[in-house]
Amino acid sequence: MMPESVAMPPAPLSRREIIMGGVMAGVGIAATGTRAHAAAPLAQPPSVVSIPARQWGPDAPPPYLPDPDIIAIDPSFSNLVYGNANLRLAWRGGDWLEGPAWSTEGRFLLLSDTIRARQYRYLWETGTVSVFRPYSYNSNGNTFDAEGRLISCEHGMRRVVRWEHDGSCSVLADRYHDAPLNSPNDVVVHPDGSIWFTDPGYGDTIVEGHPDAPGGRANRMGRERWTQDGEIVAQYAGHARQDDHVFRIDPHSGELRAVLTQQQLAGPNGLCFSPDGTILYVISSGPGPGQDGPGGDQRIHAFDLHDGELRNGRIFADMMLDGHQLGPDGMRADIFGNLWCGAGGPLGLCGVVTYSPAGRMIGRLRLPRGVSNLTFGGPKRDTLFMCAADALFTLVVNTQGAGLS
């Protein structure tokens, strides 16, 4: 195994660089077509995370069993993983994948590509990937509600939308205090039907959505303009960034209410509920690209939830591993209340970390790059799907995802 005392890069890293770990290891094969096994290998070195060096992709030799990159820190983690399953590179072909969400009715995984402004569909039966929505307004987080309707966070249009069964689009939220939202990032549905989402400023760049206002953190010289097909969309271009918030949309009235302010939690990113819906977990991430603050603390925070109100805010996990601060992004809970969190960090430490309901790190999945978002899917909800830059990794586990994907 690679020694765990890997030095962090000396220069400060952006949020995305933190997720990627600052060091890129070759994944070994590309899948720019619809089928992963139909693509030609890339001229890249194999991963150096494991010794001997691990190959990835359908043309790689069979990996060892049990998988050396599935690491139990606590014996309880062994009950959550399946000893005959390997970490697998399922597909590679995006630019920056986010927001994996499992459709129970459709039996497919939906993915956002925030840079290409597309959504992809990974079919369970065939493992093929196709374009689901050719232009998604730089969507990021996604989820399906109890009726099977897709809810998406759009950086480009600064809104949260729901796609109805008849194909129409309902705007659930796009303004707060009579000003556009920042860039809705992650979204989850509570058992009571309410919709919760984070609204940091990570999408206020041309690459991920829309430029900040002139003089803002990501548009200091004021030269960048947001255009769509060559025309300025005045409603969304050039608005100053609001404070960070975590919002709740009432399931009956549709009222948008801020449940956490920037002062209570800066840089809100991924979020999820405990299996019984009584605890909200929120990740506080670092500054986004071009931003100098307000940066989060790169920890997982927990809040008790009662009648739509959050109480007893506390740090659930500090995301420290072997003296290194990992960069958390997205997370999901399993049916036993464990949290599976995507993490960036030094090569050898990045991937996925798992915490018990008590906040103890019990295991991790070591990957050649940081993981942004993840979710449980498959007909039994026992397959962990992990987005890592342009690649999708999977692992069959011995637990199931809790709540809606």
ZIJO-V665655 format. One record per backbone hydrogen bond with DSSP energy under -0.5 kcal/mol. CO is the residue of the C=O (numbers start at 1). NH is the residue of the N-H. Records with the same first field share a line. If there is no record, write none. Layout:
CO->NH, NH
//
This chain:
4->6
14->18
15->19
16->20
17->21, 22
18->21
23->25
34->129
35->38
36->39
40->30
42->44
47->54
49->2
54->47
57->60
67->70
69->71, 366
70->72
71->73, 364
74->77
75->78
76->79
77->80, 81
80->398
81->83
82->85
85->67
88->90, 394
91->392
92->31
96->114
98->112
101->110
102->104
103->107, 108
107->124
108->103
109->122
110->101
111->120
112->98, 114
113->117, 118
117->136
118->113
119->132, 133
120->111
121->123, 130
122->109
123->127
128->123
130->121
133->119
137->156, 157
138->155
141->153
143->151
145->148
149->145
150->163
151->143
152->154, 161
153->140, 155
154->159
155->158
158->181
159->154
160->172, 173
161->152
162->164, 170
163->150
164->167
168->164
170->162, 172
173->160
174->181
176->179
179->176
185->141
186->198
188->196
190->193
194->190
195->249
196->188
197->247
198->185
199->245
200->183
201->204
203->210
204->212
205->209
211->238
213->216
216->219
219->215, 216, 222
225->227
226->233
228->231
231->228
232->234
233->236, 237
236->239
239->213
244->262
245->199
246->259, 260
247->197
248->250, 257
249->195
250->254
255->250, 257
257->248, 259
260->246
261->265
267->285
270->269, 283
272->281
274->277
278->305
279->274, 281
280->303
281->272
282->301
283->269, 285
284->298, 299
285->296
287->15
288->291
299->284, 301
300->316, 317
301->282
302->314
303->280
304->311
306->309
309->306
311->304
314->302, 316
317->300
319->326
321->324
324->321, 326
326->328
327->344
329->270
330->342
332->340
333->402
334->337
338->334
339->341, 355
340->332
341->353
342->329
343->351, 371
344->327
346->349, 350
350->367
351->343, 371
352->365
353->341
354->362, 363
355->339
356->359
360->356
362->73, 74
363->354
364->71, 366
365->352, 367
367->348
368->25
372->330
373->387
375->385
377->383
378->381
381->401
382->384, 397
383->377, 385
384->395
385->375
386->393
387->372
388->391
389->97
390->93, 94
391->388
392->90, 91
393->386
394->88
395->384
396->82
400->335
//
